[in-house]
Structure formats: structure tokens, C-alpha cells
Amino acid sequence: MTQSLPPLAVFKVGGNTGLLAGALGDLPALLAEGRLRAVVVHGGGPAVSQLMERLGLPVTFKGGLRVTDPDALDSAVMVLRGRVNTDLVASLVRLGVRAVGLSGVDAGMVRAKPHSDPALGLVGQASEVRSELLELLVAQGMVPCVAPLALDGDGIVRNLNADTMCGALAGALSAKWTVFLTDVPGVLRGNGSLAEHLSTDEVEALILSGEIFGGMIPKVRACLEALKHGARAVYITDGRRRGDLTELFTDGTTRGTLITE
């Protein structure tokens, strides 16, 4: 009899490893108990901005995305693939997780195309994911931690939005779960109440009505992208809370927003 594999989950976290005191702190026990397999995608935008400010470089955003000239890209590479990725991996390893640091550049794992808005400079959009490296690492019980950088067709490194990177990887891996660990309870409706379960059509309606706005838009767009490419469920929850992931992967309890087709 073939033993079934634990469900695969792709997690998106910010660049603050303080989340390890919250939801991600559940991860070591869940992995050890064989309740899931995991890939982690991280951001780190505030840390990139801090470095740029120290270097006297202008920090500019358009539509929620960083305008990325060559100097801004250098800063993003140093922070995302360097400090943030290394800190996250080190923190997980200290907890007993066999974490491995990567970016989308490694093995040409993620290919990018230039963003549709040329004013954003060296920002990219994921166009192709070659998931073999991630699958190989996960099969060995490791947890890849992926920085949102990728190569375009000309071999140029591009900066990607970490939310959309997460959605692209989750879709390519046909992850059962795509989990966005944020600093809010989930998707809030206009009256401030938590939307516990949304369909893709309801998400689009909430964007059109303006009830979903700002930084939540790229998150829910990434959720829809993950579902479109084969992910089966997407969950947005407060990553500062300990125990949420244990409940989710033990009995299916959700405290944030669950998005399905």
C-alpha cells in the first residue's frame, strides 16, 4: 500500500522573523508529526527601504510596488537574499526545522517578465515556475525559504512582489494550502467585520466596491492566482497568533479568511 504524503502548504511571511514567536512557531511540531510539508516565501520591503534610506537613495512606490532602479535592485538583493533570508533560515534551524535559503534565481526556478508598467523599472512578474528544485527539497523533509527575486528572459535579476511570488509557487506546486501570515485578522469587510469565507467572485466584488483596498489587494490577487493554477484553498490569517496553524492542520479550524473557488 502506498503511503499518502502530508498536504503541502506554501506560506507567505513578511521579513520580520518575529512571526516565529507567533503562527510560524507551530511549524516545527507540525512537520515533526508529519501533518504537512512546507515551502516559505518571504518579503522584506521595510528592511529594503531602511537600507536605501541609510544609503541616501530615494524610496518610491507606485501602486503599492517599489520603483526599482539598479540601485534599488542592489539594495533589494542584499536585504532579501542576504539578511532577511539568512535570518529566517537561521531562526527556523534553531527551532529544529531543516530550512534551506533560496531565491527564484536559483536553478532558474522562477522566470520573470518585465512588469506591465515600465515606470516600475526592474520589477518583474512571474511568468514561469520550474518547481523541480522545490519538490526535491521538500521530498527530503526540508523547508525551502524563498526570496522574491527572479531572472527575466535576458538573464537580468528582477524584484518581484512576494505575495504574487507565493501565489505562483503555490499554483505550480498544486499546494493544498496557501497561507498568508499577515498583521491583520484576515480580509475585513467595509463594516470592519471579518470575512470568514469568500469565493473568487466575492473577492472580485469586494475589490470593485472598495472594501478590499491598499496592501490587501495584491494578497487577494495572489490568492486568486494560486487557485487559478491549481492550489485548492487559500487562507489569510494573523501571523502573530500562536496556535492558528496547529488548529488548521489538525482539525481544519480557521480563524482568518478562507478563499476557495
ABEGO torsion letter per residue (X at the ends): XBBBBBBBBBBBBBABAAAAABAAAAAAAAAAAGABBBBBBBBGAAAAAAAAAAAGBBBBBBGGBBBBBAAAAAAAAAAAABAAAAAAAAAAAAAGBBBBBBBAABGGABBBBBBABAAAEABBBBABBBAAAAAAAAAAGBBBBBBBBBBBAAGBBBBBBAAAAAAAAAAAAGBABBBBBBABAEBBBAAGBBBABBBAAAAAAAAAAGABBEAAAAAAAAAAAAAAAGBABBBBBBAABBGAAAAAAAAGBBABBBBBX
